[in-house]
Amino acid sequence: KLYSKNLKCMEPLKNSFKSFYLFVYQKFKIDAFYDAFIIYPIKFISNNILNNIIDKKVIDGLLVNGSAYTARFVARTLAIMQTGHVGHYVLYIMLGLCFVLYIIVMT
């Protein structure tokens, strides 16, 4: 009779073991435990640490915007050196050659 479709016969048993029945009916509270100790911490870490710190500050801030800033800075610095005078370009080449020779001799 316990496994019949007529659940009215189960009412007295359900009422006498109400707390145990609710515990079993709620699947031994495994879903609540799983949500509290697995799902919530993963969501918290994902939203607060990975998204806000790693994605927005490191990836977007340093890598994407940082590389754009660096390229812009180098371009502006090199634009100052482009005067159109051949003598300036010869000077830059000679300074670069001296720098390379200095590194080769000192190592």
Jmol script that loads the backbone (N, CA, C; Angstrom):
load data "model"
ATOM      1  N   LYS A   1       0.809  -1.211   0.000  1.00  0.00           N
ATOM      2  CA  LYS A   1       0.000   0.000   0.000  1.00  0.00           C
ATOM      3  C   LYS A   1       0.847   1.267   0.000  1.00  0.00           C
ATOM      4  N   LEU A   2       2.070   1.215   0.439  1.00  0.00           N
ATOM      5  CA  LEU A   2       2.887   2.413   0.495  1.00  0.00           C
ATOM      6  C   LEU A   2       3.203   2.969  -0.885  1.00  0.00           C
ATOM      7  N   TYR A   3       3.255   2.087  -1.884  1.00  0.00           N
ATOM      8  CA  TYR A   3       3.636   2.518  -3.226  1.00  0.00           C
ATOM      9  C   TYR A   3       2.441   2.625  -4.162  1.00  0.00           C
ATOM     10  N   SER A   4       1.315   2.862  -3.633  1.00  0.00           N
ATOM     11  CA  SER A   4       0.117   2.969  -4.468  1.00  0.00           C
ATOM     12  C   SER A   4      -0.073   4.410  -4.923  1.00  0.00           C
ATOM     13  N   LYS A   5      -0.966   4.587  -5.868  1.00  0.00           N
ATOM     14  CA  LYS A   5      -1.274   5.926  -6.360  1.00  0.00           C
ATOM     15  C   LYS A   5      -2.149   6.686  -5.375  1.00  0.00           C
ATOM     16  N   ASN A   6      -2.796   5.988  -4.500  1.00  0.00           N
ATOM     17  CA  ASN A   6      -3.635   6.616  -3.497  1.00  0.00           C
ATOM     18  C   ASN A   6      -2.758   7.035  -2.317  1.00  0.00           C
ATOM     19  N   LEU A   7      -2.441   8.303  -2.257  1.00  0.00           N
ATOM     20  CA  LEU A   7      -1.546   8.790  -1.214  1.00  0.00           C
ATOM     21  C   LEU A   7      -2.270   9.186   0.064  1.00  0.00           C
ATOM     22  N   LYS A   8      -3.564   9.057   0.099  1.00  0.00           N
ATOM     23  CA  LYS A   8      -4.303   9.413   1.316  1.00  0.00           C
ATOM     24  C   LYS A   8      -3.965   8.486   2.468  1.00  0.00           C
ATOM     25  N   CYS A   9      -3.588   7.285   2.157  1.00  0.00           N
ATOM     26  CA  CYS A   9      -3.217   6.359   3.230  1.00  0.00           C
ATOM     27  C   CYS A   9      -1.881   6.748   3.866  1.00  0.00           C
ATOM     28  N   MET A  10      -1.113   7.603   3.195  1.00  0.00           N
ATOM     29  CA  MET A  10       0.179   8.043   3.716  1.00  0.00           C
ATOM     30  C   MET A  10       0.067   9.241   4.652  1.00  0.00           C
ATOM     31  N   GLU A  11      -1.072   9.891   4.683  1.00  0.00           N
ATOM     32  CA  GLU A  11      -1.241  11.099   5.503  1.00  0.00           C
ATOM     33  C   GLU A  11      -0.922  10.867   6.977  1.00  0.00           C
ATOM     34  N   PRO A  12      -1.430   9.811   7.613  1.00  0.00           N
ATOM     35  CA  PRO A  12      -1.103   9.622   9.039  1.00  0.00           C
ATOM     36  C   PRO A  12       0.401   9.412   9.269  1.00  0.00           C
ATOM     37  N   LEU A  13       1.036   8.676   8.380  1.00  0.00           N
ATOM     38  CA  LEU A  13       2.458   8.441   8.515  1.00  0.00           C
ATOM     39  C   LEU A  13       3.246   9.734   8.284  1.00  0.00           C
ATOM     40  N   LYS A  14       2.825  10.505   7.314  1.00  0.00           N
ATOM     41  CA  LYS A  14       3.476  11.777   7.016  1.00  0.00           C
ATOM     42  C   LYS A  14       3.320  12.753   8.177  1.00  0.00           C
ATOM     43  N   ASN A  15       2.165  12.785   8.788  1.00  0.00           N
ATOM     44  CA  ASN A  15       1.928  13.699   9.921  1.00  0.00           C
ATOM     45  C   ASN A  15       2.690  13.281  11.167  1.00  0.00           C
ATOM     46  N   SER A  16       2.874  11.999  11.369  1.00  0.00           N
ATOM     47  CA  SER A  16       3.569  11.557  12.574  1.00  0.00           C
ATOM     48  C   SER A  16       5.087  11.763  12.472  1.00  0.00           C
ATOM     49  N   PHE A  17       5.629  11.742  11.283  1.00  0.00           N
ATOM     50  CA  PHE A  17       7.063  11.986  11.064  1.00  0.00           C
ATOM     51  C   PHE A  17       7.261  13.235  10.197  1.00  0.00           C
ATOM     52  N   LYS A  18       6.648  14.327  10.610  1.00  0.00           N
ATOM     53  CA  LYS A  18       6.613  15.516   9.774  1.00  0.00           C
ATOM     54  C   LYS A  18       8.007  16.078   9.484  1.00  0.00           C
ATOM     55  N   SER A  19       8.842  16.221  10.495  1.00  0.00           N
ATOM     56  CA  SER A  19      10.168  16.806  10.264  1.00  0.00           C
ATOM     57  C   SER A  19      11.027  15.896   9.379  1.00  0.00           C
ATOM     58  N   PHE A  20      10.970  14.585   9.617  1.00  0.00           N
ATOM     59  CA  PHE A  20      11.716  13.650   8.777  1.00  0.00           C
ATOM     60  C   PHE A  20      11.167  13.656   7.355  1.00  0.00           C
ATOM     61  N   TYR A  21       9.845  13.735   7.228  1.00  0.00           N
ATOM     62  CA  TYR A  21       9.229  13.776   5.906  1.00  0.00           C
ATOM     63  C   TYR A  21       9.683  15.025   5.138  1.00  0.00           C
ATOM     64  N   LEU A  22       9.691  16.173   5.798  1.00  0.00           N
ATOM     65  CA  LEU A  22      10.120  17.401   5.125  1.00  0.00           C
ATOM     66  C   LEU A  22      11.595  17.338   4.736  1.00  0.00           C
ATOM     67  N   PHE A  23      12.412  16.735   5.597  1.00  0.00           N
ATOM     68  CA  PHE A  23      13.830  16.588   5.298  1.00  0.00           C
ATOM     69  C   PHE A  23      14.046  15.712   4.061  1.00  0.00           C
ATOM     70  N   VAL A  24      13.323  14.607   3.984  1.00  0.00           N
ATOM     71  CA  VAL A  24      13.429  13.722   2.828  1.00  0.00           C
ATOM     72  C   VAL A  24      12.792  14.379   1.607  1.00  0.00           C
ATOM     73  N   TYR A  25      11.679  15.070   1.798  1.00  0.00           N
ATOM     74  CA  TYR A  25      10.999  15.733   0.680  1.00  0.00           C
ATOM     75  C   TYR A  25      11.883  16.824   0.069  1.00  0.00           C
ATOM     76  N   GLN A  26      12.693  17.459   0.876  1.00  0.00           N
ATOM     77  CA  GLN A  26      13.605  18.491   0.381  1.00  0.00           C
ATOM     78  C   GLN A  26      14.936  17.889  -0.085  1.00  0.00           C
ATOM     79  N   LYS A  27      14.943  16.614  -0.364  1.00  0.00           N
ATOM     80  CA  LYS A  27      16.099  15.881  -0.908  1.00  0.00           C
ATOM     81  C   LYS A  27      17.314  15.993   0.009  1.00  0.00           C
ATOM     82  N   PHE A  28      17.079  15.809   1.290  1.00  0.00           N
ATOM     83  CA  PHE A  28      18.115  15.831   2.319  1.00  0.00           C
ATOM     84  C   PHE A  28      18.906  17.137   2.318  1.00  0.00           C
ATOM     85  N   LYS A  29      18.290  18.182   1.788  1.00  0.00           N
ATOM     86  CA  LYS A  29      18.866  19.528   1.728  1.00  0.00           C
ATOM     87  C   LYS A  29      20.202  19.571   0.972  1.00  0.00           C
ATOM     88  N   ILE A  30      20.388  18.624   0.080  1.00  0.00           N
ATOM     89  CA  ILE A  30      21.616  18.595  -0.726  1.00  0.00           C
ATOM     90  C   ILE A  30      21.645  19.776  -1.681  1.00  0.00           C
ATOM     91  N   ASP A  31      20.508  20.144  -2.244  1.00  0.00           N
ATOM     92  CA  ASP A  31      20.474  21.291  -3.153  1.00  0.00           C
ATOM     93  C   ASP A  31      20.857  22.580  -2.430  1.00  0.00           C
ATOM     94  N   ALA A  32      20.355  22.760  -1.217  1.00  0.00           N
ATOM     95  CA  ALA A  32      20.695  23.957  -0.449  1.00  0.00           C
ATOM     96  C   ALA A  32      22.182  23.968  -0.094  1.00  0.00           C
ATOM     97  N   PHE A  33      22.708  22.814   0.295  1.00  0.00           N
ATOM     98  CA  PHE A  33      24.140  22.701   0.596  1.00  0.00           C
ATOM     99  C   PHE A  33      24.981  23.002  -0.644  1.00  0.00           C
ATOM    100  N   TYR A  34      24.597  22.425  -1.780  1.00  0.00           N
ATOM    101  CA  TYR A  34      25.326  22.626  -3.030  1.00  0.00           C
ATOM    102  C   TYR A  34      25.297  24.088  -3.449  1.00  0.00           C
ATOM    103  N   ASP A  35      24.131  24.718  -3.316  1.00  0.00           N
ATOM    104  CA  ASP A  35      24.026  26.143  -3.647  1.00  0.00           C
ATOM    105  C   ASP A  35      24.898  26.993  -2.720  1.00  0.00           C
ATOM    106  N   ALA A  36      24.852  26.690  -1.427  1.00  0.00           N
ATOM    107  CA  ALA A  36      25.559  27.520  -0.450  1.00  0.00           C
ATOM    108  C   ALA A  36      27.075  27.362  -0.521  1.00  0.00           C
ATOM    109  N   PHE A  37      27.549  26.141  -0.747  1.00  0.00           N
ATOM    110  CA  PHE A  37      28.988  25.896  -0.650  1.00  0.00           C
ATOM    111  C   PHE A  37      29.699  25.712  -1.991  1.00  0.00           C
ATOM    112  N   ILE A  38      28.953  25.553  -3.063  1.00  0.00           N
ATOM    113  CA  ILE A  38      29.579  25.382  -4.381  1.00  0.00           C
ATOM    114  C   ILE A  38      29.178  26.519  -5.314  1.00  0.00           C
ATOM    115  N   ILE A  39      27.900  26.683  -5.558  1.00  0.00           N
ATOM    116  CA  ILE A  39      27.412  27.640  -6.551  1.00  0.00           C
ATOM    117  C   ILE A  39      27.663  29.083  -6.114  1.00  0.00           C
ATOM    118  N   TYR A  40      27.261  29.452  -4.900  1.00  0.00           N
ATOM    119  CA  TYR A  40      27.430  30.834  -4.458  1.00  0.00           C
ATOM    120  C   TYR A  40      28.894  31.272  -4.432  1.00  0.00           C
ATOM    121  N   PRO A  41      29.831  30.474  -3.886  1.00  0.00           N
ATOM    122  CA  PRO A  41      31.232  30.915  -3.924  1.00  0.00           C
ATOM    123  C   PRO A  41      31.781  31.062  -5.347  1.00  0.00           C
ATOM    124  N   ILE A  42      31.393  30.158  -6.242  1.00  0.00           N
ATOM    125  CA  ILE A  42      31.871  30.270  -7.626  1.00  0.00           C
ATOM    126  C   ILE A  42      31.314  31.529  -8.276  1.00  0.00           C
ATOM    127  N   LYS A  43      30.031  31.819  -8.059  1.00  0.00           N
ATOM    128  CA  LYS A  43      29.449  33.044  -8.620  1.00  0.00           C
ATOM    129  C   LYS A  43      30.105  34.278  -8.015  1.00  0.00           C
ATOM    130  N   PHE A  44      30.354  34.259  -6.717  1.00  0.00           N
ATOM    131  CA  PHE A  44      30.974  35.392  -6.047  1.00  0.00           C
ATOM    132  C   PHE A  44      32.377  35.644  -6.595  1.00  0.00           C
ATOM    133  N   ILE A  45      33.171  34.588  -6.702  1.00  0.00           N
ATOM    134  CA  ILE A  45      34.531  34.729  -7.232  1.00  0.00           C
ATOM    135  C   ILE A  45      34.491  35.194  -8.681  1.00  0.00           C
ATOM    136  N   SER A  46      33.585  34.624  -9.467  1.00  0.00           N
ATOM    137  CA  SER A  46      33.505  34.993 -10.885  1.00  0.00           C
ATOM    138  C   SER A  46      33.114  36.453 -11.057  1.00  0.00           C
ATOM    139  N   ASN A  47      32.091  36.885 -10.343  1.00  0.00           N
ATOM    140  CA  ASN A  47      31.600  38.254 -10.521  1.00  0.00           C
ATOM    141  C   ASN A  47      32.525  39.291  -9.900  1.00  0.00           C
ATOM    142  N   ASN A  48      33.003  39.043  -8.710  1.00  0.00           N
ATOM    143  CA  ASN A  48      33.756  40.072  -7.984  1.00  0.00           C
ATOM    144  C   ASN A  48      35.244  40.057  -8.283  1.00  0.00           C
ATOM    145  N   ILE A  49      35.845  38.903  -8.348  1.00  0.00           N
ATOM    146  CA  ILE A  49      37.293  38.856  -8.522  1.00  0.00           C
ATOM    147  C   ILE A  49      37.675  38.746  -9.992  1.00  0.00           C
ATOM    148  N   LEU A  50      37.150  37.734 -10.664  1.00  0.00           N
ATOM    149  CA  LEU A  50      37.562  37.511 -12.049  1.00  0.00           C
ATOM    150  C   LEU A  50      37.065  38.613 -12.975  1.00  0.00           C
ATOM    151  N   ASN A  51      35.812  39.011 -12.824  1.00  0.00           N
ATOM    152  CA  ASN A  51      35.253  40.016 -13.738  1.00  0.00           C
ATOM    153  C   ASN A  51      35.770  41.407 -13.411  1.00  0.00           C
ATOM    154  N   ASN A  52      35.635  41.825 -12.173  1.00  0.00           N
ATOM    155  CA  ASN A  52      35.978  43.203 -11.818  1.00  0.00           C
ATOM    156  C   ASN A  52      37.473  43.463 -11.769  1.00  0.00           C
ATOM    157  N   ILE A  53      38.242  42.525 -11.269  1.00  0.00           N
ATOM    158  CA  ILE A  53      39.676  42.781 -11.111  1.00  0.00           C
ATOM    159  C   ILE A  53      40.464  42.274 -12.313  1.00  0.00           C
ATOM    160  N   ILE A  54      40.344  40.995 -12.606  1.00  0.00           N
ATOM    161  CA  ILE A  54      41.172  40.417 -13.672  1.00  0.00           C
ATOM    162  C   ILE A  54      40.756  40.953 -15.035  1.00  0.00           C
ATOM    163  N   ASP A  55      39.471  40.898 -15.350  1.00  0.00           N
ATOM    164  CA  ASP A  55      39.031  41.284 -16.692  1.00  0.00           C
ATOM    165  C   ASP A  55      39.112  42.789 -16.905  1.00  0.00           C
ATOM    166  N   LYS A  56      38.517  43.557 -16.001  1.00  0.00           N
ATOM    167  CA  LYS A  56      38.434  45.001 -16.233  1.00  0.00           C
ATOM    168  C   LYS A  56      39.756  45.714 -15.993  1.00  0.00           C
ATOM    169  N   LYS A  57      40.490  45.315 -14.966  1.00  0.00           N
ATOM    170  CA  LYS A  57      41.710  46.060 -14.644  1.00  0.00           C
ATOM    171  C   LYS A  57      42.942  45.494 -15.330  1.00  0.00           C
ATOM    172  N   VAL A  58      43.095  44.182 -15.340  1.00  0.00           N
ATOM    173  CA  VAL A  58      44.313  43.607 -15.909  1.00  0.00           C
ATOM    174  C   VAL A  58      44.201  43.490 -17.422  1.00  0.00           C
ATOM    175  N   ILE A  59      43.175  42.787 -17.899  1.00  0.00           N
ATOM    176  CA  ILE A  59      43.079  42.537 -19.343  1.00  0.00           C
ATOM    177  C   ILE A  59      42.719  43.818 -20.085  1.00  0.00           C
ATOM    178  N   ASP A  60      41.609  44.448 -19.688  1.00  0.00           N
ATOM    179  CA  ASP A  60      41.205  45.673 -20.392  1.00  0.00           C
ATOM    180  C   ASP A  60      42.119  46.842 -20.064  1.00  0.00           C
ATOM    181  N   GLY A  61      42.478  46.980 -18.801  1.00  0.00           N
ATOM    182  CA  GLY A  61      43.268  48.136 -18.394  1.00  0.00           C
ATOM    183  C   GLY A  61      44.707  48.084 -18.855  1.00  0.00           C
ATOM    184  N   LEU A  62      45.417  47.045 -18.469  1.00  0.00           N
ATOM    185  CA  LEU A  62      46.844  46.982 -18.794  1.00  0.00           C
ATOM    186  C   LEU A  62      47.106  46.494 -20.215  1.00  0.00           C
ATOM    187  N   LEU A  63      46.477  45.409 -20.593  1.00  0.00           N
ATOM    188  CA  LEU A  63      46.822  44.814 -21.884  1.00  0.00           C
ATOM    189  C   LEU A  63      46.237  45.580 -23.061  1.00  0.00           C
ATOM    190  N   VAL A  64      44.932  45.822 -23.046  1.00  0.00           N
ATOM    191  CA  VAL A  64      44.295  46.475 -24.198  1.00  0.00           C
ATOM    192  C   VAL A  64      44.601  47.970 -24.202  1.00  0.00           C
ATOM    193  N   ASN A  65      44.198  48.657 -23.144  1.00  0.00           N
ATOM    194  CA  ASN A  65      44.418  50.104 -23.098  1.00  0.00           C
ATOM    195  C   ASN A  65      45.895  50.441 -22.900  1.00  0.00           C
ATOM    196  N   GLY A  66      46.619  49.586 -22.184  1.00  0.00           N
ATOM    197  CA  GLY A  66      48.040  49.832 -21.973  1.00  0.00           C
ATOM    198  C   GLY A  66      48.842  49.739 -23.260  1.00  0.00           C
ATOM    199  N   SER A  67      48.522  48.749 -24.083  1.00  0.00           N
ATOM    200  CA  SER A  67      49.244  48.643 -25.357  1.00  0.00           C
ATOM    201  C   SER A  67      48.884  49.795 -26.289  1.00  0.00           C
ATOM    202  N   ALA A  68      47.631  50.238 -26.258  1.00  0.00           N
ATOM    203  CA  ALA A  68      47.243  51.396 -27.078  1.00  0.00           C
ATOM    204  C   ALA A  68      47.949  52.655 -26.593  1.00  0.00           C
ATOM    205  N   TYR A  69      48.053  52.841 -25.287  1.00  0.00           N
ATOM    206  CA  TYR A  69      48.750  53.997 -24.732  1.00  0.00           C
ATOM    207  C   TYR A  69      50.235  53.953 -25.098  1.00  0.00           C
ATOM    208  N   THR A  70      50.831  52.772 -24.995  1.00  0.00           N
ATOM    209  CA  THR A  70      52.250  52.637 -25.326  1.00  0.00           C
ATOM    210  C   THR A  70      52.509  52.946 -26.803  1.00  0.00           C
ATOM    211  N   ALA A  71      51.652  52.425 -27.683  1.00  0.00           N
ATOM    212  CA  ALA A  71      51.816  52.699 -29.115  1.00  0.00           C
ATOM    213  C   ALA A  71      51.657  54.192 -29.404  1.00  0.00           C
ATOM    214  N   ARG A  72      50.685  54.810 -28.749  1.00  0.00           N
ATOM    215  CA  ARG A  72      50.472  56.247 -28.934  1.00  0.00           C
ATOM    216  C   ARG A  72      51.675  57.047 -28.427  1.00  0.00           C
ATOM    217  N   PHE A  73      52.220  56.673 -27.283  1.00  0.00           N
ATOM    218  CA  PHE A  73      53.372  57.358 -26.713  1.00  0.00           C
ATOM    219  C   PHE A  73      54.606  57.217 -27.608  1.00  0.00           C
ATOM    220  N   VAL A  74      54.863  56.017 -28.094  1.00  0.00           N
ATOM    221  CA  VAL A  74      56.018  55.788 -28.972  1.00  0.00           C
ATOM    222  C   VAL A  74      55.856  56.570 -30.270  1.00  0.00           C
ATOM    223  N   ALA A  75      54.645  56.573 -30.824  1.00  0.00           N
ATOM    224  CA  ALA A  75      54.412  57.300 -32.077  1.00  0.00           C
ATOM    225  C   ALA A  75      54.627  58.799 -31.891  1.00  0.00           C
ATOM    226  N   ARG A  76      54.145  59.342 -30.783  1.00  0.00           N
ATOM    227  CA  ARG A  76      54.341  60.779 -30.535  1.00  0.00           C
ATOM    228  C   ARG A  76      55.814  61.107 -30.311  1.00  0.00           C
ATOM    229  N   THR A  77      56.523  60.214 -29.605  1.00  0.00           N
ATOM    230  CA  THR A  77      57.942  60.442 -29.352  1.00  0.00           C
ATOM    231  C   THR A  77      58.738  60.385 -30.654  1.00  0.00           C
ATOM    232  N   LEU A  78      58.439  59.388 -31.488  1.00  0.00           N
ATOM    233  CA  LEU A  78      59.161  59.275 -32.755  1.00  0.00           C
ATOM    234  C   LEU A  78      58.773  60.381 -33.725  1.00  0.00           C
ATOM    235  N   ALA A  79      57.572  60.914 -33.623  1.00  0.00           N
ATOM    236  CA  ALA A  79      57.149  62.002 -34.512  1.00  0.00           C
ATOM    237  C   ALA A  79      57.966  63.261 -34.243  1.00  0.00           C
ATOM    238  N   ILE A  80      58.393  63.446 -33.008  1.00  0.00           N
ATOM    239  CA  ILE A  80      59.225  64.607 -32.669  1.00  0.00           C
ATOM    240  C   ILE A  80      60.578  64.504 -33.365  1.00  0.00           C
ATOM    241  N   MET A  81      61.069  63.274 -33.514  1.00  0.00           N
ATOM    242  CA  MET A  81      62.390  63.074 -34.114  1.00  0.00           C
ATOM    243  C   MET A  81      62.365  63.222 -35.640  1.00  0.00           C
ATOM    244  N   GLN A  82      61.206  63.186 -36.245  1.00  0.00           N
ATOM    245  CA  GLN A  82      61.124  63.292 -37.704  1.00  0.00           C
ATOM    246  C   GLN A  82      61.084  64.769 -38.113  1.00  0.00           C
ATOM    247  N   THR A  83      62.250  65.302 -38.396  1.00  0.00           N
ATOM    248  CA  THR A  83      62.344  66.719 -38.738  1.00  0.00           C
ATOM    249  C   THR A  83      62.398  66.954 -40.242  1.00  0.00           C
ATOM    250  N   GLY A  84      62.810  65.950 -40.986  1.00  0.00           N
ATOM    251  CA  GLY A  84      62.959  66.116 -42.418  1.00  0.00           C
ATOM    252  C   GLY A  84      64.368  66.505 -42.820  1.00  0.00           C
ATOM    253  N   HIS A  85      65.242  66.735 -41.864  1.00  0.00           N
ATOM    254  CA  HIS A  85      66.638  67.089 -42.152  1.00  0.00           C
ATOM    255  C   HIS A  85      67.480  65.818 -42.160  1.00  0.00           C
ATOM    256  N   VAL A  86      68.220  65.611 -43.242  1.00  0.00           N
ATOM    257  CA  VAL A  86      69.031  64.413 -43.398  1.00  0.00           C
ATOM    258  C   VAL A  86      70.120  64.357 -42.332  1.00  0.00           C
ATOM    259  N   GLY A  87      70.651  65.466 -41.958  1.00  0.00           N
ATOM    260  CA  GLY A  87      71.701  65.508 -40.936  1.00  0.00           C
ATOM    261  C   GLY A  87      71.221  64.953 -39.599  1.00  0.00           C
ATOM    262  N   HIS A  88      69.964  65.204 -39.254  1.00  0.00           N
ATOM    263  CA  HIS A  88      69.416  64.657 -38.004  1.00  0.00           C
ATOM    264  C   HIS A  88      69.324  63.137 -38.078  1.00  0.00           C
ATOM    265  N   TYR A  89      68.931  62.635 -39.246  1.00  0.00           N
ATOM    266  CA  TYR A  89      68.805  61.187 -39.402  1.00  0.00           C
ATOM    267  C   TYR A  89      70.174  60.513 -39.316  1.00  0.00           C
ATOM    268  N   VAL A  90      71.187  61.131 -39.878  1.00  0.00           N
ATOM    269  CA  VAL A  90      72.555  60.596 -39.783  1.00  0.00           C
ATOM    270  C   VAL A  90      72.994  60.595 -38.326  1.00  0.00           C
ATOM    271  N   LEU A  91      72.682  61.638 -37.593  1.00  0.00           N
ATOM    272  CA  LEU A  91      73.021  61.698 -36.170  1.00  0.00           C
ATOM    273  C   LEU A  91      72.352  60.567 -35.401  1.00  0.00           C
ATOM    274  N   TYR A  92      71.054  60.316 -35.658  1.00  0.00           N
ATOM    275  CA  TYR A  92      70.333  59.225 -34.978  1.00  0.00           C
ATOM    276  C   TYR A  92      70.954  57.873 -35.297  1.00  0.00           C
ATOM    277  N   ILE A  93      71.337  57.666 -36.570  1.00  0.00           N
ATOM    278  CA  ILE A  93      71.961  56.405 -36.953  1.00  0.00           C
ATOM    279  C   ILE A  93      73.299  56.237 -36.244  1.00  0.00           C
ATOM    280  N   MET A  94      74.083  57.290 -36.180  1.00  0.00           N
ATOM    281  CA  MET A  94      75.395  57.217 -35.518  1.00  0.00           C
ATOM    282  C   MET A  94      75.236  56.962 -34.012  1.00  0.00           C
ATOM    283  N   LEU A  95      74.267  57.614 -33.389  1.00  0.00           N
ATOM    284  CA  LEU A  95      74.024  57.378 -31.962  1.00  0.00           C
ATOM    285  C   LEU A  95      73.588  55.932 -31.721  1.00  0.00           C
ATOM    286  N   GLY A  96      72.744  55.397 -32.557  1.00  0.00           N
ATOM    287  CA  GLY A  96      72.314  54.002 -32.443  1.00  0.00           C
ATOM    288  C   GLY A  96      73.465  53.044 -32.638  1.00  0.00           C
ATOM    289  N   LEU A  97      74.322  53.321 -33.619  1.00  0.00           N
ATOM    290  CA  LEU A  97      75.487  52.484 -33.865  1.00  0.00           C
ATOM    291  C   LEU A  97      76.442  52.514 -32.674  1.00  0.00           C
ATOM    292  N   CYS A  98      76.668  53.694 -32.114  1.00  0.00           N
ATOM    293  CA  CYS A  98      77.519  53.804 -30.919  1.00  0.00           C
ATOM    294  C   CYS A  98      76.927  53.027 -29.745  1.00  0.00           C
ATOM    295  N   PHE A  99      75.634  53.071 -29.585  1.00  0.00           N
ATOM    296  CA  PHE A  99      74.964  52.349 -28.502  1.00  0.00           C
ATOM    297  C   PHE A  99      75.138  50.834 -28.680  1.00  0.00           C
ATOM    298  N   VAL A 100      74.935  50.350 -29.907  1.00  0.00           N
ATOM    299  CA  VAL A 100      75.089  48.914 -30.173  1.00  0.00           C
ATOM    300  C   VAL A 100      76.530  48.482 -29.957  1.00  0.00           C
ATOM    301  N   LEU A 101      77.488  49.247 -30.429  1.00  0.00           N
ATOM    302  CA  LEU A 101      78.895  48.909 -30.220  1.00  0.00           C
ATOM    303  C   LEU A 101      79.265  48.927 -28.750  1.00  0.00           C
ATOM    304  N   TYR A 102      78.736  49.872 -27.993  1.00  0.00           N
ATOM    305  CA  TYR A 102      78.980  49.939 -26.552  1.00  0.00           C
ATOM    306  C   TYR A 102      78.473  48.663 -25.874  1.00  0.00           C
ATOM    307  N   ILE A 103      77.295  48.206 -26.250  1.00  0.00           N
ATOM    308  CA  ILE A 103      76.733  46.982 -25.645  1.00  0.00           C
ATOM    309  C   ILE A 103      77.584  45.784 -26.026  1.00  0.00           C
ATOM    310  N   ILE A 104      78.025  45.708 -27.283  1.00  0.00           N
ATOM    311  CA  ILE A 104      78.836  44.568 -27.717  1.00  0.00           C
ATOM    312  C   ILE A 104      80.184  44.559 -26.998  1.00  0.00           C
ATOM    313  N   VAL A 105      80.817  45.705 -26.862  1.00  0.00           N
ATOM    314  CA  VAL A 105      82.138  45.770 -26.234  1.00  0.00           C
ATOM    315  C   VAL A 105      82.034  45.465 -24.733  1.00  0.00           C
ATOM    316  N   MET A 106      80.997  45.924 -24.066  1.00  0.00           N
ATOM    317  CA  MET A 106      80.873  45.760 -22.605  1.00  0.00           C
ATOM    318  C   MET A 106      80.410  44.367 -22.195  1.00  0.00           C
ATOM    319  N   THR A 107      79.906  43.574 -23.111  1.00  0.00           N
ATOM    320  CA  THR A 107      79.444  42.231 -22.696  1.00  0.00           C
ATOM    321  C   THR A 107      80.430  41.155 -22.970  1.00  0.00           C
TER     322      THR A 107
END
end "model"
wireframe off; spacefill off
backbone 0.3
color backbone group
